[in-house]
Amino acid sequence: MDCSIVYYSAYKTGYIQRSLEKKFRTMTNITVRSGYAAVSPKDMQMKFCRALGESSLVIIVGGLSLFGENNVMTALSDYFSKARLSVESNKRVLNENGDDGYLIKTGGKYVLVLPDDPEAAERMFGVQLLKNIDTGSSPDEIAEPVRTHTIVFAPEPNDDAAERLRSRRLSTVAVITIVLTAAVCIAAGIWILGNLS
């Protein structure tokens, strides 16, 4: 089964991409055909249209916590109405912590909407979800991969840098340099003021 992924206002795309690809390799015969990034509802609708035309499964990551017309479900609903797509089924994919996802079947194709949270996406994309998608594998073939280690995602770069700055003490050389620089600046200021008088 071919799959396309649309990242809609998603910030952790690399983490989610790796997580989903690992699941695809170990659990299914799903192959990622293409990936798109969208930044607005109209952009998402255009990329979704392209992805739906080329794949049997379209995964949209992000946009669930946005408000109003920017919300991914509102934008999808608008697209489905304009394109007159029928919804054969619409199921909620529960997320223990955060926004729930959705699995929509339309015209024999599947649309999976996941939150922009790598850990949640990994938990949500499992055997129970795959039982609702006709991937060409029989339900008996689908098995959760055996986890031999825990995946730890690196912290956001800004958080790590800020923490290092807060926890780092200035070295003695840096303190002396700052004090000398301040003394030279003050002396230069006094000298300039003395010469101007």
Backbone bond lengths (Angstrom), bond angles and torsions (degrees), N, CA, C in turn:
res aa  C-N    CA-C-N  psi(-1)  N-CA   C-N-CA  omega(-1)  CA-C   N-CA-C  phi
1 M - - - 1.457 - - 1.521 108.36 -
2 D 1.316 116.71 129.67 1.454 121.22 176.02 1.524 110.09 -81.61
3 C 1.325 115.29 147.31 1.459 121.34 -177.32 1.524 108.81 -136.56
4 S 1.316 116.53 140.54 1.461 122.53 172.78 1.523 107.39 -121.02
5 I 1.332 116.39 146.36 1.457 121.34 -179.70 1.519 108.37 -120.28
6 V 1.336 116.28 131.28 1.458 122.10 175.23 1.518 107.13 -115.53
7 Y 1.331 116.34 119.13 1.459 121.29 177.10 1.516 107.18 -94.44
8 Y 1.328 116.76 114.05 1.464 122.22 -175.90 1.520 109.08 -112.11
9 S 1.308 116.29 111.30 1.465 122.12 -178.21 1.522 110.76 48.19
10 A 1.319 115.88 40.20 1.462 122.14 -178.92 1.523 108.96 -101.19
11 Y 1.325 116.59 139.53 1.461 121.65 -176.41 1.523 112.89 -106.13
12 K 1.304 117.29 -20.47 1.458 120.67 -174.82 1.525 110.86 -111.92
13 T 1.319 116.01 41.97 1.464 120.91 -172.65 1.515 113.25 -61.26
14 G 1.328 118.04 -41.13 1.464 120.34 -178.23 1.514 112.19 -61.95
15 Y 1.331 116.70 -43.48 1.460 120.68 178.84 1.531 110.88 -63.20
16 I 1.320 116.10 -44.71 1.463 120.35 -177.88 1.521 110.16 -67.85
17 Q 1.335 117.58 -40.97 1.465 121.64 178.64 1.530 110.27 -57.01
18 R 1.336 117.20 -47.72 1.466 120.60 179.89 1.524 111.05 -63.23
19 S 1.317 116.56 -42.68 1.459 120.74 -178.57 1.525 111.15 -62.96
20 L 1.339 116.86 -46.64 1.470 120.24 -179.73 1.524 111.60 -66.48
21 E 1.330 117.13 -41.94 1.467 119.04 -179.96 1.529 111.27 -62.25
22 K 1.323 116.81 -37.14 1.467 119.70 177.14 1.525 110.11 -63.71
23 K 1.326 116.42 -43.49 1.469 120.04 177.97 1.532 110.46 -62.11
24 F 1.332 116.99 -43.03 1.463 120.52 -179.53 1.532 110.58 -60.88
25 R 1.327 117.40 -43.46 1.468 121.16 -178.18 1.520 111.86 -65.09
26 T 1.322 117.34 -39.30 1.459 120.04 -172.07 1.524 114.20 -92.88
27 M 1.331 118.28 -21.01 1.459 119.31 -171.58 1.523 115.14 -118.67
28 T 1.324 118.99 -20.71 1.459 119.38 -169.31 1.510 111.60 -141.62
29 N 1.332 113.83 176.86 1.458 119.63 170.69 1.528 109.68 -106.68
30 I 1.332 116.78 31.85 1.459 122.39 178.19 1.523 109.05 -84.01
31 T 1.325 116.27 134.22 1.458 122.24 178.87 1.522 108.63 -120.17
32 V 1.324 116.65 129.37 1.462 120.19 178.01 1.521 107.84 -75.20
33 R 1.307 115.09 117.19 1.467 121.41 -178.05 1.519 111.49 -89.40
34 S 1.337 116.53 -40.28 1.466 119.93 -176.55 1.517 110.10 -155.62
35 G 1.324 114.91 163.70 1.457 121.55 176.99 1.516 109.35 -140.14
36 Y 1.311 115.96 141.50 1.457 121.63 -178.46 1.523 109.39 -133.35
37 A 1.318 115.60 153.52 1.463 121.48 173.70 1.518 107.98 -118.41
38 A 1.317 117.12 135.25 1.464 121.83 -179.99 1.518 109.24 -130.86
39 V 1.332 115.52 142.19 1.465 119.60 -175.27 1.521 114.12 -118.87
40 S 1.319 117.76 -6.06 1.461 120.96 179.41 1.527 108.01 -143.06
41 P 1.337 117.80 163.74 1.466 119.18 -179.92 1.532 112.87 -58.06
42 K 1.323 117.47 -43.80 1.472 120.38 -179.59 1.526 110.86 -65.49
43 D 1.331 116.38 -41.36 1.459 121.45 177.39 1.529 109.83 -62.03
44 M 1.338 116.97 -43.50 1.459 121.14 178.92 1.521 110.93 -62.65
45 Q 1.337 117.08 -41.68 1.467 120.34 179.58 1.524 111.04 -63.18
46 M 1.338 116.62 -40.56 1.464 120.76 179.89 1.537 110.48 -65.75
47 K 1.330 117.23 -44.57 1.464 121.03 179.94 1.527 110.79 -68.77
48 F 1.339 115.96 -36.52 1.462 120.43 177.72 1.527 110.35 -63.20
49 C 1.329 117.03 -42.92 1.463 121.70 178.83 1.529 110.36 -58.79
50 R 1.324 116.11 -45.37 1.469 121.07 179.20 1.525 110.62 -63.57
51 A 1.341 116.74 -45.57 1.462 121.43 -178.86 1.527 111.44 -64.39
52 L 1.325 117.26 -40.54 1.467 121.33 -179.59 1.528 110.91 -66.51
53 G 1.328 116.55 -30.85 1.455 120.16 178.72 1.515 113.62 -72.40
54 E 1.339 117.17 -23.89 1.457 118.94 -174.96 1.528 114.52 -109.47
55 S 1.314 118.81 -9.06 1.469 120.30 -175.33 1.523 111.88 -137.66
56 S 1.322 114.44 156.46 1.466 120.74 177.64 1.525 112.21 -85.88
57 L 1.340 115.63 -19.37 1.454 121.36 178.35 1.520 108.02 -130.93
58 V 1.332 115.99 124.84 1.461 121.22 175.93 1.519 107.13 -116.57
59 I 1.325 115.56 123.53 1.457 121.08 177.46 1.518 107.76 -106.32
60 I 1.323 116.33 124.80 1.461 121.41 176.45 1.523 106.79 -109.30
61 V 1.328 115.82 123.75 1.454 121.42 -178.69 1.520 108.93 -109.96
62 G 1.340 116.08 123.74 1.458 120.86 175.16 1.512 113.52 100.00
63 G 1.326 115.18 170.62 1.458 122.13 175.94 1.515 115.31 86.82
64 L 1.338 117.72 -1.52 1.469 119.67 -178.65 1.527 112.82 -73.39
65 S 1.318 117.36 -26.87 1.463 119.53 -177.94 1.528 112.60 -97.22
66 L 1.342 117.25 3.29 1.459 120.35 176.59 1.528 109.61 -76.04
67 F 1.331 116.90 159.70 1.455 120.69 -176.02 1.524 111.60 -108.45
68 G 1.334 114.89 157.94 1.459 121.84 173.86 1.511 113.11 61.93
69 E 1.325 115.73 -140.27 1.464 120.79 -176.38 1.527 112.62 -69.44
70 N 1.334 117.95 -13.98 1.462 120.94 177.80 1.520 112.81 -79.57
71 N 1.326 118.20 -18.51 1.451 121.52 178.99 1.526 109.46 -60.27
72 V 1.318 116.28 135.61 1.462 121.02 -175.23 1.532 111.86 -60.75
73 M 1.316 117.79 -36.87 1.467 119.59 -179.21 1.525 111.18 -70.56
74 T 1.332 117.34 -35.00 1.467 120.64 175.79 1.522 109.85 -66.19
75 A 1.348 116.48 -44.37 1.466 120.97 179.47 1.527 111.03 -64.37
76 L 1.332 117.33 -39.69 1.471 120.34 177.58 1.524 111.36 -66.69
77 S 1.317 116.58 -42.54 1.456 121.15 178.58 1.525 110.67 -59.62
78 D 1.331 115.67 -43.39 1.457 121.22 177.20 1.523 110.57 -60.85
79 Y 1.341 116.65 -43.92 1.471 120.46 179.67 1.529 110.83 -64.71
80 F 1.341 116.95 -45.37 1.467 120.67 -179.44 1.530 110.42 -59.20
81 S 1.343 116.78 -39.35 1.473 120.78 179.36 1.522 110.92 -66.23
82 K 1.340 116.96 -47.66 1.464 120.78 -178.41 1.517 112.02 -65.10
83 A 1.338 117.32 -40.09 1.464 121.58 -178.21 1.530 112.16 -85.62
84 R 1.331 116.27 -3.86 1.471 122.97 -179.62 1.530 112.00 55.15
85 L 1.334 114.36 45.38 1.458 120.24 176.63 1.523 109.03 -86.41
86 S 1.304 116.07 136.68 1.467 119.40 178.04 1.528 108.82 -88.05
87 V 1.312 115.92 150.59 1.459 121.75 177.08 1.521 107.13 -107.11
88 E 1.328 115.94 109.37 1.463 120.71 179.35 1.526 110.88 -75.37
89 S 1.325 115.94 -36.87 1.463 119.91 175.22 1.524 108.70 -155.93
90 N 1.324 115.27 152.69 1.454 121.95 178.91 1.526 106.44 -142.39
91 K 1.339 115.94 112.51 1.464 120.44 -177.10 1.519 109.85 -120.91
92 R 1.304 115.03 143.06 1.463 120.51 176.62 1.526 108.19 -85.99
93 V 1.337 116.11 135.15 1.464 122.53 175.97 1.525 105.85 -104.58
94 L 1.318 116.08 109.40 1.462 120.99 -172.59 1.523 112.60 -70.06
95 N 1.312 114.60 139.79 1.462 123.68 176.72 1.523 106.49 -122.14
96 E 1.316 116.52 123.87 1.465 120.32 -177.57 1.524 112.32 -62.71
97 N 1.320 116.69 -36.92 1.466 121.42 -176.23 1.520 109.63 -129.32
98 G 1.317 117.34 96.14 1.459 119.38 176.97 1.513 113.05 119.42
99 D 1.336 114.46 -159.48 1.458 120.97 -175.73 1.522 111.81 -70.61
100 D 1.343 115.81 135.81 1.454 121.20 174.54 1.521 109.09 -73.56
101 G 1.321 115.55 155.79 1.453 121.35 175.44 1.520 110.08 -100.02
102 Y 1.332 116.70 -178.53 1.458 121.47 -179.37 1.516 109.54 -141.75
103 L 1.330 115.40 144.38 1.459 122.12 173.43 1.517 106.96 -120.66
104 I 1.327 115.64 117.00 1.458 122.25 -176.84 1.524 108.24 -116.72
105 K 1.323 116.15 135.52 1.468 120.46 174.85 1.515 107.49 -111.85
106 T 1.332 115.47 128.10 1.459 121.17 179.85 1.521 109.40 -142.99
107 G 1.321 116.74 123.47 1.459 120.87 177.64 1.513 114.08 56.46
108 G 1.320 117.79 36.57 1.462 121.37 -179.72 1.522 113.69 77.73
109 K 1.321 117.64 4.02 1.464 121.78 177.83 1.525 108.78 -113.38
110 Y 1.321 115.06 162.44 1.457 120.72 -176.24 1.526 110.54 -120.22
111 V 1.338 114.48 142.14 1.461 122.26 174.99 1.526 106.18 -123.44
112 L 1.324 115.69 120.24 1.458 121.53 179.30 1.520 107.89 -113.58
113 V 1.329 116.30 121.85 1.470 121.59 179.19 1.522 107.51 -108.03
114 L 1.343 115.63 121.39 1.460 121.78 -177.90 1.528 110.59 -120.83
115 P 1.330 117.46 151.52 1.471 119.88 176.94 1.525 110.79 -72.40
116 D 1.312 115.58 160.24 1.467 122.54 177.98 1.528 109.30 -82.56
117 D 1.321 115.30 63.74 1.453 122.19 -179.01 1.532 107.16 -144.80
118 P 1.341 118.24 107.64 1.463 121.01 -174.91 1.529 114.15 -55.01
119 E 1.326 117.26 -44.15 1.463 119.76 -178.24 1.522 110.99 -66.60
120 A 1.335 116.80 -41.43 1.470 120.23 178.84 1.519 110.32 -65.74
121 A 1.326 117.52 -43.24 1.467 120.97 -179.86 1.522 110.71 -61.01
122 E 1.328 115.99 -40.42 1.465 119.44 179.26 1.524 111.27 -66.14
123 R 1.341 117.03 -41.26 1.475 120.56 178.52 1.526 111.18 -66.45
124 M 1.335 116.21 -40.82 1.458 120.41 -173.65 1.525 112.37 -73.13
125 F 1.339 116.91 -32.60 1.461 120.54 -178.26 1.518 108.35 -88.54
126 G 1.324 115.50 90.03 1.461 120.84 -177.65 1.515 111.43 -142.65
127 V 1.310 115.22 -164.15 1.462 122.21 -176.06 1.525 111.81 -57.91
128 Q 1.330 117.13 -44.63 1.462 119.62 -177.83 1.533 111.13 -60.41
129 L 1.314 117.03 -41.33 1.456 120.62 178.93 1.527 110.46 -66.93
130 L 1.326 116.79 -44.63 1.468 120.73 -177.02 1.528 112.55 -64.44
131 K 1.328 117.25 -25.17 1.464 119.88 177.06 1.528 110.97 -65.54
132 N 1.338 116.79 -18.85 1.461 121.35 -179.91 1.528 113.03 -97.81
133 I 1.323 117.28 1.01 1.465 122.09 179.57 1.515 108.04 -120.34
134 D 1.318 116.82 126.12 1.459 120.86 177.94 1.529 108.19 -81.10
135 T 1.341 115.65 94.33 1.465 120.59 -177.24 1.524 112.33 -93.96
136 G 1.299 117.00 -1.92 1.456 120.00 -176.41 1.518 111.49 94.84
137 S 1.335 118.51 -9.84 1.464 122.87 176.90 1.519 107.91 -95.36
138 S 1.293 116.17 146.11 1.460 117.96 175.80 1.522 107.98 -77.57
139 P 1.337 117.81 151.19 1.469 120.80 -178.92 1.526 113.46 -55.39
140 D 1.350 117.55 -28.25 1.460 119.92 -179.83 1.528 111.89 -70.00
141 E 1.352 116.91 -27.57 1.462 120.54 -179.00 1.520 111.90 -75.44
142 I 1.317 117.35 -23.85 1.465 121.27 -175.17 1.522 109.26 -78.28
143 A 1.307 115.76 125.93 1.466 120.13 177.84 1.517 108.78 -144.94
144 E 1.316 115.01 143.79 1.465 119.39 175.81 1.523 107.76 -65.51
145 P 1.325 117.77 138.80 1.464 118.79 176.73 1.525 110.80 -67.73
146 V 1.315 115.93 148.59 1.458 120.24 177.28 1.519 107.18 -75.78
147 R 1.304 116.50 126.12 1.460 121.10 -178.83 1.523 108.16 -91.46
148 T 1.335 115.00 116.38 1.454 119.22 -179.45 1.514 111.97 -100.35
149 H 1.315 117.04 -11.46 1.456 120.69 178.28 1.522 108.45 -152.95
150 T 1.294 115.34 163.43 1.459 120.85 179.05 1.507 109.30 -94.86
151 I 1.325 116.12 133.91 1.453 120.53 177.05 1.518 107.67 -85.83
152 V 1.305 116.56 127.63 1.455 121.52 178.38 1.517 107.31 -116.75
153 F 1.312 116.41 120.18 1.450 120.42 179.26 1.523 109.48 -83.82
154 A 1.319 115.04 141.54 1.463 120.24 178.82 1.517 109.20 -65.97
155 P 1.340 117.70 147.71 1.465 119.50 177.81 1.524 110.00 -67.86
156 E 1.315 115.30 160.52 1.458 120.21 176.88 1.518 108.95 -57.95
157 P 1.342 118.86 139.18 1.463 121.63 -176.81 1.519 113.42 -55.97
158 N 1.311 119.37 -40.60 1.463 121.55 -177.94 1.521 111.55 -65.59
159 D 1.330 117.01 -39.81 1.458 120.78 -179.60 1.522 110.64 -64.48
160 D 1.329 117.04 -43.15 1.452 122.31 -178.03 1.529 110.29 -65.44
161 A 1.335 117.88 -44.31 1.466 121.48 -179.41 1.529 110.80 -64.87
162 A 1.322 117.15 -42.22 1.465 120.58 179.64 1.522 110.59 -63.91
163 E 1.319 117.37 -40.02 1.463 120.96 179.66 1.518 110.67 -65.66
164 R 1.328 117.79 -40.39 1.465 120.48 178.46 1.522 110.74 -63.44
165 L 1.346 116.47 -40.90 1.464 119.06 179.73 1.521 111.66 -64.91
166 R 1.345 116.95 -39.27 1.459 120.37 179.96 1.525 111.52 -68.36
167 S 1.318 116.20 -37.65 1.458 119.30 -173.60 1.532 113.10 -88.46
168 R 1.297 118.60 -13.22 1.465 121.62 -177.10 1.531 110.64 -82.46
169 R 1.309 116.08 132.48 1.458 121.35 174.94 1.517 108.31 -93.06
170 L 1.310 115.28 148.36 1.455 119.53 177.10 1.518 109.50 -72.60
171 S 1.318 116.35 138.98 1.461 120.16 178.29 1.530 109.32 -75.06
172 T 1.308 115.67 163.39 1.461 121.57 -179.49 1.527 110.66 -60.92
173 V 1.319 117.14 -40.41 1.466 121.50 179.32 1.525 110.21 -62.68
174 A 1.319 117.38 -41.19 1.470 120.93 179.90 1.524 110.66 -65.06
175 V 1.333 117.22 -41.29 1.471 121.40 179.28 1.528 110.11 -63.60
176 I 1.340 117.08 -45.60 1.470 120.92 179.54 1.522 110.41 -62.06
177 T 1.344 116.78 -41.73 1.464 121.22 179.35 1.525 110.72 -62.86
178 I 1.311 117.70 -43.06 1.472 121.32 179.79 1.521 110.05 -64.57
179 V 1.348 118.33 -44.09 1.467 122.20 -179.37 1.526 110.36 -64.30
180 L 1.342 117.92 -44.81 1.466 121.32 178.82 1.531 111.64 -63.14
181 T 1.329 117.11 -42.20 1.463 121.44 178.66 1.524 110.32 -61.85
182 A 1.331 116.92 -44.01 1.469 120.91 179.13 1.524 110.62 -64.14
183 A 1.351 117.27 -41.56 1.471 120.97 179.85 1.522 111.19 -64.02
184 V 1.340 116.92 -41.63 1.470 121.06 179.08 1.523 110.11 -64.77
185 C 1.314 117.57 -41.98 1.476 121.49 179.59 1.533 110.52 -64.24
186 I 1.323 117.35 -42.66 1.469 120.76 179.54 1.524 110.30 -65.98
187 A 1.349 116.70 -43.70 1.472 120.37 178.85 1.521 110.86 -63.01
188 A 1.325 117.33 -40.48 1.468 120.65 178.79 1.525 110.27 -64.78
189 G 1.308 117.13 -39.46 1.468 121.43 177.96 1.523 111.23 -63.85
190 I 1.319 116.72 -44.65 1.463 120.96 179.01 1.534 109.68 -63.33
191 W 1.319 117.63 -43.76 1.476 122.50 -179.67 1.531 110.52 -61.12
192 I 1.364 116.04 -43.60 1.478 120.18 -179.53 1.520 109.64 -65.61
193 L 1.319 117.89 -43.82 1.460 121.33 179.03 1.528 111.08 -64.26
194 G 1.345 117.71 -38.42 1.453 121.92 178.48 1.537 112.41 -65.62
195 N 1.316 117.03 -36.93 1.464 121.76 179.42 1.514 111.83 -76.51
196 L 1.311 119.15 -26.07 1.463 122.42 179.24 1.520 110.99 -77.55
197 S 1.317 119.66 -21.82 1.470 122.72 -176.15 1.497 112.99 -80.17
